[in-house]
Amino acid sequence: MVIAIDGPAGAGKSTVARAVAESLGFTYLDSGAMYRAVALSLLREPGDAPSRARAIEIDFGDPAIRTREVSEAASRVAQDPAVRAALVEKQRELISNGDWVAEGRDIGTVVAPDAELKVFLTAEPEERARRRATELGADYQTVLRDQALRDQQDRSRQHSPLEPAPDSVEVDTTGLSIDEVVERIGELARERR
C-alpha cells in the first residue's frame, strides 16, 4: 500500500508522514529531502543539476539539508524539469514494492497517482509560518513572507504544480495535534486496506 501525503511547506507533511509510517509499520519516503540533497550537492560543488539528480548518493541524515540556504536552493532546483524527472523516477522505483508513506508536493498527482490513499495536508498560512519559523529558528515575519512566495512558486510552476489530487482527502492540521492527524490518516488507511 502507498499513502501519498502532499501539501504546502509547514503543513506538517514530514512530521505527520514519519509518524504515520511508524504507526502503521510502513517505510517513510521524504521526497523533499531528495531535492534538498541535490541542492546541497550543487551548493558544495556547482555543476549540472539533472546529472547530479541522477547520480547523487543521497544521505538523508545530513543535517545540512535542513538549512535555510539549502531550502531556498531546493526550491530552485525543484523547478528544473530534468531534475524533477530524475527524482520522480527514483521515487517511483523506491515505492514500487512494499508499504510506503511518501510525502512531498506532487506525490499523489505525479509520483504515485495510483496510491491507495492520497492526503492533502493544509493549515492556515500563519500556523504554517509559525511551525516553520520554530523548526528553522528563523524570524516569523520573514518565514511568512518567504512562505507566501514559495507557495506562489509551487502552485504556478509549469511542471508538477502544487495541487491536491482530485481523489485526495484534505486534512486541515490547524489546531490539531500530531497524534490527532496521525489517527485520522490511520483510519483512512485502514478503510482502504
Secondary structure per residue as TSV (DSSP state, phi and psi in degrees):
chain	resnum	aa	ss	phi	psi
A	1	M	-	360.0	139.5
A	2	V	E	-116.3	128.6
A	3	I	E	-109.5	118.2
A	4	A	E	-99.6	124.4
A	5	I	E	-120.3	114.9
A	6	D	E	-118.2	167.3
A	7	G	-	155.0	171.2
A	8	P	-	-74.9	167.9
A	9	A	T	-57.6	136.0
A	10	G	T	85.8	1.3
A	11	A	S	-78.1	-13.3
A	12	G	S	104.8	13.8
A	13	K	H	-53.9	-53.7
A	14	S	H	-63.4	-48.7
A	15	T	H	-61.4	-47.0
A	16	V	H	-68.0	-47.1
A	17	A	H	-60.6	-42.8
A	18	R	H	-61.3	-44.0
A	19	A	H	-68.9	-39.1
A	20	V	H	-63.8	-45.6
A	21	A	H	-58.7	-45.4
A	22	E	H	-63.5	-43.9
A	23	S	H	-61.3	-39.3
A	24	L	H	-94.6	-6.8
A	25	G	T	75.6	26.8
A	26	F	-	-94.7	168.3
A	27	T	E	-91.5	143.1
A	28	Y	E	-103.3	132.6
A	29	L	E	-119.3	117.4
A	30	D	E	-99.3	92.4
A	31	S	H	-65.5	-31.7
A	32	G	H	-62.0	-33.4
A	33	A	H	-64.5	-29.3
A	34	M	H	-67.0	-43.9
A	35	Y	H	-66.1	-37.9
A	36	R	H	-65.4	-38.1
A	37	A	H	-65.1	-40.6
A	38	V	H	-63.2	-45.5
A	39	A	H	-60.9	-44.8
A	40	L	H	-61.6	-42.4
A	41	S	H	-59.4	-41.9
A	42	L	H	-71.6	-33.8
A	43	L	H	-67.3	-37.4
A	44	R	H	-75.5	-35.2
A	45	E	S	-148.4	92.2
A	46	P	-	-55.1	146.6
A	47	G	-	-178.6	-155.1
A	48	D	-	-86.3	114.8
A	49	A	H	-61.4	-47.3
A	50	P	H	-61.2	-41.4
A	51	S	H	-64.4	-41.0
A	52	R	H	-62.7	-39.9
A	53	A	H	-64.1	-33.4
A	54	R	H	-78.6	-29.7
A	55	A	H	-109.3	-10.9
A	56	I	-	-65.3	141.1
A	57	E	-	-87.4	116.8
A	58	I	-	-95.8	123.1
A	59	D	-	-114.5	98.0
A	60	F	T	-68.9	-13.6
A	61	G	T	-85.0	-5.0
A	62	D	-	-71.1	112.3
A	63	P	G	-64.1	-17.5
A	64	A	G	-64.6	-21.7
A	65	I	G	-70.8	-10.0
A	66	R	G	-99.7	4.2
A	67	T	S	-75.3	161.3
A	68	R	H	-62.5	-42.0
A	69	E	H	-59.2	-43.8
A	70	V	H	-69.4	-38.2
A	71	S	H	-58.6	-45.1
A	72	E	H	-65.7	-41.1
A	73	A	H	-67.4	-36.7
A	74	A	H	-63.2	-38.1
A	75	S	H	-61.4	-40.4
A	76	R	H	-70.4	-44.3
A	77	V	H	-60.6	-39.1
A	78	A	T	-65.9	-16.3
A	79	Q	T	-83.0	-10.2
A	80	D	-	-81.4	115.5
A	81	P	H	-57.4	-35.2
A	82	A	H	-69.7	-37.5
A	83	V	H	-65.5	-46.1
A	84	R	H	-58.2	-45.6
A	85	A	H	-60.8	-44.0
A	86	A	H	-64.3	-43.4
A	87	L	H	-75.0	-35.0
A	88	V	H	-60.9	-42.0
A	89	E	H	-59.3	-44.9
A	90	K	H	-63.7	-42.1
A	91	Q	H	-64.0	-44.0
A	92	R	H	-61.8	-41.5
A	93	E	H	-60.9	-45.0
A	94	L	H	-60.7	-46.1
A	95	I	H	-89.4	8.1
A	96	S	T	-71.4	-19.5
A	97	N	S	-130.8	137.8
A	98	G	S	91.7	-171.5
A	99	D	-	-102.4	126.4
A	100	W	E	-133.1	146.9
A	101	V	E	-114.7	113.4
A	102	A	E	-114.4	133.2
A	103	E	E	-126.7	150.2
A	104	G	E	174.8	-145.1
A	105	R	S	-117.3	-9.7
A	106	D	S	-143.6	27.1
A	107	I	I	-65.7	-50.7
A	108	G	I	-73.8	-22.2
A	109	T	I	-97.3	-30.7
A	110	V	I	-123.1	-53.6
A	111	V	I	-70.3	-48.2
A	112	A	-	-134.8	66.0
A	113	P	T	-64.3	-15.6
A	114	D	T	-99.4	13.2
A	115	A	-	-56.2	141.7
A	116	E	S	-66.0	-30.3
A	117	L	E	-136.9	128.6
A	118	K	E	-121.7	125.7
A	119	V	E	-120.6	134.7
A	120	F	E	-113.8	106.5
A	121	L	E	-82.0	136.9
A	122	T	E	-133.9	170.0
A	123	A	-	-165.8	158.0
A	124	E	-	-58.1	143.4
A	125	P	H	-53.7	-39.8
A	126	E	H	-65.7	-39.2
A	127	E	H	-66.1	-43.6
A	128	R	H	-62.8	-42.6
A	129	A	H	-65.6	-39.4
A	130	R	H	-61.2	-45.4
A	131	R	H	-62.0	-46.4
A	132	R	H	-66.5	-40.6
A	133	A	H	-62.0	-41.0
A	134	T	H	-64.6	-44.9
A	135	E	H	-61.8	-41.7
A	136	L	H	-91.2	-11.8
A	137	G	T	67.1	37.6
A	138	A	-	-113.0	168.8
A	139	D	-	-69.4	129.0
A	140	Y	H	-56.3	-48.7
A	141	Q	H	-62.7	-39.4
A	142	T	H	-64.0	-44.8
A	143	V	H	-63.4	-42.3
A	144	L	H	-60.4	-44.6
A	145	R	H	-65.5	-47.3
A	146	D	H	-63.6	-37.8
A	147	Q	H	-64.1	-41.6
A	148	A	H	-61.5	-40.4
A	149	L	H	-66.2	-45.2
A	150	R	H	-62.3	-42.8
A	151	D	H	-58.9	-44.0
A	152	Q	H	-63.3	-44.8
A	153	Q	H	-62.2	-44.7
A	154	D	H	-64.8	-39.2
A	155	R	H	-77.1	-25.5
A	156	S	H	-105.1	-2.4
A	157	R	-	-64.8	148.0
A	158	Q	S	-67.0	-41.6
A	159	H	S	-103.7	126.7
A	160	S	S	54.8	56.1
A	161	P	-	-65.1	153.8
A	162	L	S	-70.3	114.9
A	163	E	-	-160.6	149.5
A	164	P	-	-70.5	144.0
A	165	A	-	-64.5	146.9
A	166	P	T	-55.9	-31.1
A	167	D	T	-103.9	21.4
A	168	S	-	-85.0	158.9
A	169	V	E	-101.9	122.7
A	170	E	E	-84.5	130.3
A	171	V	E	-125.0	113.9
A	172	D	E	-87.2	118.0
A	173	T	-	-90.1	-0.7
A	174	T	T	-58.3	124.0
A	175	G	T	76.7	1.3
A	176	L	-	-99.7	148.1
A	177	S	-	-78.9	161.9
A	178	I	H	-58.5	-43.1
A	179	D	H	-59.9	-39.5
A	180	E	H	-65.1	-40.9
A	181	V	H	-68.7	-43.8
A	182	V	H	-61.2	-42.5
A	183	E	H	-61.3	-43.8
A	184	R	H	-62.8	-45.0
A	185	I	H	-68.2	-37.4
A	186	G	H	-60.1	-42.1
A	187	E	H	-61.5	-44.7
A	188	L	H	-61.5	-40.7
A	189	A	H	-65.0	-43.7
A	190	R	H	-64.0	-33.8
A	191	E	H	-64.2	-31.5
A	192	R	H	-94.3	-7.6
A	193	R	-	-78.4	360.0
